[in-house]
Amino acid sequence: MRALRLAALMLLAVACAKENANNSSTASSTASSTGSVDLTGAGATFPYPIYSKWFSDYAQQTGVKINYQSIGSGGGIRQLSEETVDFGASDSPMSDDEMSKAKGGAVIHVPTVLGADVVTYNLSGVSAPLKLTPDVIAGIFNGSVKKWNDPKITALNSGVSLPNQDILVVHRSDGSGTTYIFTDYLTTAAPAWKSIGKGKEVKWPVGLGAKGNEGVAGQVKQTPGAVAYVELAYAKQNNLPTAAVRNKAGKFVLPSVAAVTAAAAGAAQALPANTDYRISIVDAPGADSYPISSFTWILAYQHQKDAVKGKKLVDFLNWALTEGEKSAPTLDYAPLPQEMAAKVKANKIASIDFSGAK
Amino acid sequence: MTSLPFEWLEKDRRRLRVEGSAVSDRIYEFLTAACAIVIPALVIAIAVAIFAAAWPAFSKAGLSIITTSDWDVAAGHFGAAPALFGTLVSSFVALVIATPLALGVAIFLSEFSPAWLRQPVGFLVDLLAAIPSVVYGLWGIFVLNPLLREYVMPFLRDTLHLGVTPFFRGPAYGPSMLSAGLILAIMALPYISAVSREVLMAVPRSQREAALALGATRWEMIRDAVIPFAKSGIIGGIMLGLGRALGETMAVTMVIGNRLEISASLFAPGYTMASLIANEFSEATNDLHLSALMAVGAILFVITLIVNGVARWLVWSVSKVRVK
């Protein structure tokens, strides 16, 4: 009897599961008409929201389907090097050493959109955005500035009453492009940070580590006196308080999509004609540039082995830098400056051939 | 296989339709043997793969991976001692909290609980094991940590004056070794209590009746007749809980504060080996870094083996005493 009841229950469960599966399969089959995937990519998680929008828009317009696994920049570089994906994606450029180990030969870096880090904080009673300089940010994050009413901070923020409260630094615990951009900026702009250096994870002198933008933001929200850096898109979507940062031109600039694109435009002017775009644009020149900004890249082999796939990849990249850029601001990503997008298409994407030669 | 050795099988033969089916017996035997071999083979394969991947780090850094505390990826220093310390301490704290609670639940359910209460309470406790660890982590961030920071930590440190000991000192942030230990305790509890409950219920009625007949009170009966009988099973359950605590990744990462430092204070943030791997693996591009993370995994593997070995030995030694 008991066994019978159990069997009936199981049947019921199977039936329910099947029904669910049917529902979801009809839902997904309306989104994509044919079954096979044309291109596969893997890599950075930071641009995943805009990339997935691009892939879905592109599939609707052209029928070419692209499967992307957001496994992290490190995984993207490794998979590209092993030639298990058609393209990779990364928040930090590949090193010369990594480039030389790639099995498919020369790798080109295609900058797609820009991201930025904001400095966010939890200070009750402080409504106007704090103003910070690179040296003060470095001081806060290396532990030499310990209190919110430290003269170094109050000197920049006259008229704001800052509490006599301990600063709690919160940083990312997981390896992340967000950390890379932030430490790259501090290494470039603040002499005091040189000893700590830059990387996707660094040895933090003080503070707590939290996982992901959401973990960091959650910790800051809960802890009075906390300060942290998070991704611009995340900060905007969650209305976090953000600090204005003094840029190279000496102006305090609030983070915004326009200020980040301005940073790219400022940095682009100094680029040599034959640049490979493996460049850092932190602390970029220009009066309106927000200084803690960076590209994110799609990585592809210059000599594609499969002409059909290679052609599809080139078409997609051209589409992304033309049509795709337009939808970037809706998801709080900064698009490339138009002039630069044109140069990337002409100098980099056009250089992809289908010889497959090493 | 003309006659099966077990009486009950003999009796059930007709119902199970096994007569004259030597071939199906063979197939069955083969299948079960295959299952029995595949699992250990898998474990060995995993061990070999991990150690092979960890070898570059071991050959370069040697045992300094577990004896030094400087983890600086940019500089190529990989000292994971704080993570090893954090894994052991957080799991120990978890067991200290979970074991008495779980045993209390198990003893109540098997000895004192009215029948109508036993099922629902047991079910709810078991359900704790089915909650995804990321949910525990979120609960830790949004409920447990604020509670610890606002109330529990100040109470322990100032009201109870436990701040005079090194274990409850320092500023109360919330994310801490204590927080990780508490989360792990809740996660390990259902394993310990479920196993203990089943083992306690399996103690023969005659054992209890004999104790009562000798004039024992109910508590004496449990202490002297039931628990000794179930001891090996209970230890097994505790070790199962410990295994859960040692390997738990997500929930701990979310509440422990991820700071690579050895501190005596339970209020201080810490790190565990599993968290270290989870945090850094996906963005590790440098070969040595990757290998160092694998080495941390290999060490965790060895610790788990040791724990299981100790559990086996404990169960074995306890049951031997009982038989004697």
HADDOCK unambig.tbl for C-alpha pairs under 7 A between the chains (distance, minus, plus):
assign (segid A and resid 71 and name CA) (segid B and resid 282 and name CA) 6.51 0.50 0.50
assign (segid A and resid 72 and name CA) (segid B and resid 282 and name CA) 5.39 0.50 0.50
assign (segid A and resid 72 and name CA) (segid B and resid 283 and name CA) 5.64 0.50 0.50
assign (segid A and resid 73 and name CA) (segid B and resid 283 and name CA) 5.77 0.50 0.50
assign (segid A and resid 74 and name CA) (segid B and resid 282 and name CA) 6.00 0.50 0.50
assign (segid A and resid 74 and name CA) (segid B and resid 283 and name CA) 4.19 0.50 0.50
assign (segid A and resid 74 and name CA) (segid B and resid 284 and name CA) 5.35 0.50 0.50
assign (segid A and resid 74 and name CA) (segid B and resid 285 and name CA) 4.74 0.50 0.50
assign (segid A and resid 75 and name CA) (segid B and resid 282 and name CA) 6.02 0.50 0.50
assign (segid A and resid 75 and name CA) (segid B and resid 283 and name CA) 6.57 0.50 0.50
assign (segid A and resid 173 and name CA) (segid B and resid 258 and name CA) 6.11 0.50 0.50
assign (segid A and resid 173 and name CA) (segid B and resid 279 and name CA) 6.05 0.50 0.50
assign (segid A and resid 174 and name CA) (segid B and resid 279 and name CA) 3.88 0.50 0.50
assign (segid A and resid 174 and name CA) (segid B and resid 280 and name CA) 5.28 0.50 0.50
assign (segid A and resid 175 and name CA) (segid B and resid 279 and name CA) 6.15 0.50 0.50
assign (segid A and resid 175 and name CA) (segid B and resid 280 and name CA) 4.90 0.50 0.50
assign (segid A and resid 175 and name CA) (segid B and resid 283 and name CA) 5.16 0.50 0.50
assign (segid A and resid 176 and name CA) (segid B and resid 283 and name CA) 6.49 0.50 0.50
assign (segid A and resid 199 and name CA) (segid B and resid 74 and name CA) 6.60 0.50 0.50
assign (segid A and resid 201 and name CA) (segid B and resid 73 and name CA) 6.97 0.50 0.50
assign (segid A and resid 202 and name CA) (segid B and resid 72 and name CA) 6.37 0.50 0.50
assign (segid A and resid 202 and name CA) (segid B and resid 73 and name CA) 6.51 0.50 0.50
assign (segid A and resid 202 and name CA) (segid B and resid 74 and name CA) 6.65 0.50 0.50
assign (segid A and resid 203 and name CA) (segid B and resid 71 and name CA) 6.97 0.50 0.50
assign (segid A and resid 203 and name CA) (segid B and resid 72 and name CA) 5.34 0.50 0.50
assign (segid A and resid 208 and name CA) (segid B and resid 257 and name CA) 5.04 0.50 0.50
assign (segid A and resid 208 and name CA) (segid B and resid 258 and name CA) 6.26 0.50 0.50
assign (segid A and resid 208 and name CA) (segid B and resid 259 and name CA) 6.04 0.50 0.50
assign (segid A and resid 208 and name CA) (segid B and resid 269 and name CA) 6.97 0.50 0.50
assign (segid A and resid 209 and name CA) (segid B and resid 257 and name CA) 5.10 0.50 0.50
assign (segid A and resid 209 and name CA) (segid B and resid 258 and name CA) 4.65 0.50 0.50
assign (segid A and resid 209 and name CA) (segid B and resid 259 and name CA) 6.16 0.50 0.50
assign (segid A and resid 210 and name CA) (segid B and resid 254 and name CA) 6.46 0.50 0.50
assign (segid A and resid 210 and name CA) (segid B and resid 257 and name CA) 6.20 0.50 0.50
assign (segid A and resid 210 and name CA) (segid B and resid 258 and name CA) 6.64 0.50 0.50
assign (segid A and resid 211 and name CA) (segid B and resid 254 and name CA) 6.35 0.50 0.50
